[in-house]
Amino acid sequence: MSFGKIPIRDFLYKIKSGNCEICPSIGEDAGIVKTNDQYIVTHSDPITESSIDPGFLSVAVACNDINMKGVKCKWILSTLLLSSKNSLDKIISGINYACERIGCSVIGGHTEVVKDLPRDIVVTTAFSTTNKVISAKNANDGDYIVVVGSIGIEGTWILASEFSDLLLKEGIEKNMIENAQKFKNDIIIQDKALLVSDFAIGMHDATEGGVYQAILEISKLSGLKAKVNPNLFPIREETEIITRRLKINPFTLVSSGSFVVITRHPEEILKRVNEARVVGRLIKGEPELQVEGVGTYRDDFREELVEFESNYNGWR
């Protein structure tokens, strides 16, 4: 049995949707509906696997998706499905910490202990408002692909936090592991997203399947081919060394903390944020990801962290 996120293509056609400016679609991070004088932006995300700080992660990744529409995350609903009440305080602490850093508020939710649940599940639904709609579906031939934030930030943090003993056995220095464990706050992308949103045609965060999956989804949303140079992507030394030692592909490792910007003004993006690189362009052609010197991809990428954890824990 396989685990992890189910590709949206497997069920999108079954969903009854409508009356929305941005409806469920490959490559869109949040739904948008129009009210009388503004738009409401919303997104929902669960944390089902992480045991280190699910409360923090749930808020961070849900608000990241709101930020991809160029707005600050304002409110959240939190649903806590617990295996035991013992973890409640820790999860609430993580939620509060993320809310403080982002500047959002909890306005409701639901909490219960579920019989025979093997691990806690935390679901965050995030909300905001905006006066405009940005989307990569409006991209044109020749638009630039900019990656902001080192690839693999979230995955590196999880590996360093949950598998530190294994990394030490693999010969990775303790100080490098400790540095990677500090990547937690870099998962939140709000400040960077707001700095560059005025120059973005569309933005998309790199979660399951990593930065390659994010760019492939933008290609499908825009109807254009994405051509990138893998040597141009920002990657931190800790991520490079840890993934190489564990034989993990950092380009397809869960990468909350990194996001893709489609722009006609890449120089403005690079001026406003550090750790940003122009990695390629969208061009006329069939929707696909062409990685120079590596290959061309049309199918979704498998999430490296899920694969690693499954093999390590003997789940398959």
N, C-alpha and C positions, 0 to 999 in steps of 0.2 A: 504494500500500500504506500502511495506517495502522500506527502504532506505539503502544506504551503498554500499560497494564494492561487485561486483558480483563475486562469486567463479570462478576461472579460468577453473575449470572442466566443467562448463556450456557452454563454447564456444571455448576452446582450439582446439578442433578437427575441427573447422570451419576456423581456421586461416591458410593462406598460408605462411609457413615459410621455411627456408632452407639457405644454404650457410653461416652457423654460427657455431662457436665452442660451444657456449652456446645459444641454441634457447629457445623460450618460454616454460616454464615448471613449474610445481608445485615445489616450494622449491628453485627456482633460483631467485636471486634479480636483476640481470642485464644480458643483452644480450652481447655476445662477438663475434666479427668478427676478422678474421685474415687478416692482410695486408702483405706486403712483408717481413718486419722484426720485426713486433710487433703485438699486439692485441689491438683492440679498445673496450673499455668497455662503455656501455651506458644504461641509465635507465630513465624512465619518470614517474612522479607522480603528481597528482592534489591535491589541498586543496580545498574542496567544502563546508565544514561545519564550520570550525573555523573562528570566527570573531575577535579574539584577536590579532593575528599576522600572517596572512596567508602568507605574503611574506617570513618571516623568516622560517616558518614551511615548506613551499614548497621546499625551497633550502635545508634545513636541512635533510628532509626525503629522497629527491632524491639523495643527496650526500651520505647519509648513505648506500644506496643500492650499490652505486659504491664502497664504502669502504669495503663491504662484499666480494669483489673480491681481497682484500688485497692491494688496491691502493688508492692513494690520489685523491680526486675529483679535476679536473683541470678547466673544463669549463662548463657553463650552458647556455641553451636557456630558456627565460622566456616568457610565454604567459599569459597576463592579460586580463581576460574577466570581465568587471566591470559593476556593477549596476548603478554606478554614478562616475563621474570624481573626486568627493570629496575625495575618498579613495586612489587615485593614489599615492600621496606623502607618505602616511603611508606605503603602500605596498612596494614602492621602497626603503624606509628606512629599512624595514625588510629584503629585499633581500640584500641590501648592508651590513647590519650588519652580516648576515649569511655568506656572501662571505668573509668578512674580517676575521671572526673567522676560516673559513675553509681554506681560501687561494685559492679560485677559482675566475674565472672571468666570467662576462656576455659577451657572444659573439654574441648575437642576440635574436630575439623573436618577439612578436606581442602584441599590446595593442589596445583595443577598448572598448567602452561602448555599451552594448547589451540591446536592448529594452526589458522591462518587466523581466529582470533577477532579481530574488529576493535577491540574495547575490553574492558577488564577488567570482570568481573562478580563482585560480592561478595555473598554470601548469609549472613545471620545468622539463626540459630534461637535464640530467647531462652526462658528458663525461670524460673519462680518457684513459690512455694507460697502457699496462702492458707487461711484457715479459713471464708471465706464467699464467696458468689457474688453479684456485682452485675451487672445487665443492664437495659438500657432496654426489654426486652420486658415488664418489670413496671411500666412507666409507666401512669399514669391520666390521664383527662380533667382538664385544669386544671394539670398539672405545668408547672413553669417550665423554659425553655430558657436556659441561661447559657453564654456563650462566654468561655473563659479564654485569654488570650494574643492578641496582635494577629493578625488574619488575614493570610495571605500571607507569614509570616516566612521559611519555607524558600525559597519561590519568589523572594522579594526578595533573599535572600542569594545564591542561585545566579545570578540576573540580574546583580547587582552584581559578582560574582566572575568570571563567565565572559564577560560582555558589557560590561565597563567602558568599553572604547573606543567602543562604540556609544552608551552612555549619555552619554558626554562629547560626542559628535557631536550628540546630541539636545538638548544644552544643559543637562544636569543637572550641578549643581556637584560638583566633585571631593570636597569634604568630605561631601556627602550620600552619594555612592557609597561612600566609606570608612566612613561610619557603618553603611550597610547591610551591608558586608562583615564587620562585627562581630556580626551577628545569629546567627552560627554556634552559639554556646553556648546561645542561647535556643531552639534546636530541641529540646533536651532538656527534657522536661516533668515529670520524676519528682517533684521537690520540690513543685511546685504540685499535681500529681495526688494526692499523699499528704496534703496539707493539706486537701483538700476531699472526699476519698473517703467520709468518715463521713456526709456529707450528700447523697451521690449515690445516686440510684436506678440510674442507669447513666451511663457516660461513653463518648465516641467521639472519636478524634482525627481531625483534618482533614488528609487526605493528598491523593491524586489527586482532582481535582474540587473541592478546596477546602472551605470551611466549608459552602457550600450543599449539596454532595454529602453531607457528613457528617450534616447535619440531615435531608436527604431519606431517608437510610438509617435513621436513628433512627425517622422516621415509619413507614417500611415494617416495621421490626422491632416497633414498638409497636402497629401497627394504628390509629394516630391521625393526624389532620392536624396539621402543624406550621405555625403562623402566626408570622411574624417581621417586625420593622421593620428595614429595611436601614440606617437612620440611627443605630441603636443599637450596631452592632458596633464593637469596638475595632480601630482601624487606625492604624498609625504613619505619621508624615508621610513618611518615606522610601518606604514601600510605596505610599502614595497618589500621590505625585508620579511615581515610576518607572513604575507600572502605567498611570497616565493618559497619560504621554508615549509609552509603547509600545502604547497601545490594548489593554491587557490588563485583564480583569475580575478584580479582587482577590478577589472572593467565590468564584471558581472556580479560583483559583491554588493550587497545592500548598502546604499550610499546616501541615506538621509544626512543632510549637511552639505550635500553637493546638488547643484541644479543646473539645468540647461536653459540658456537664453537665446531666443531667435531674434536677431536684430539687424538693422541696416546701419547701425552706428557702433561698431565694436570698440572703437577707440574710446567712446564715452563710458562703456562698461569697464574697460581696463583702468581708466582714470579713477573710477569711483570705488573699486573694491580690490583688495589684494587677493592673491591665489585665484586669479581668473586667467583663462587662456582661450584664444580663438583656435578651435580645433578643426574646423571645416566649414562647409557650406551646403545649403540645400540647392539642388539643381534639378532640371527637368529630367524625368525618367520615372520608371516604375517605383512605387514606394518600397524602399529597402535601405539597409545600412551597408555601405561599402567602406570597409576598413582597409586603408592602403597597406599593401604588403601582407595582409592577413586573409581577407576573404569578404564575401558578400552574404548578407543575412536577411532573410524574410520572416523566419519563424522566431517566436519568442525565446528569450534566453532563460536558462534554468538558473535559479537563485543559488549562488555558491554557498552561502551560509547554511541554508536548509540542507543542501547536499552534504556538506561537511558534518553538520550536527547529526544527520541521519546515519551516516557511515560510522561516526565516532560512537554513537549510542546504540548502534545495532538495530535501528528502526526498520531497516530493509536489507 
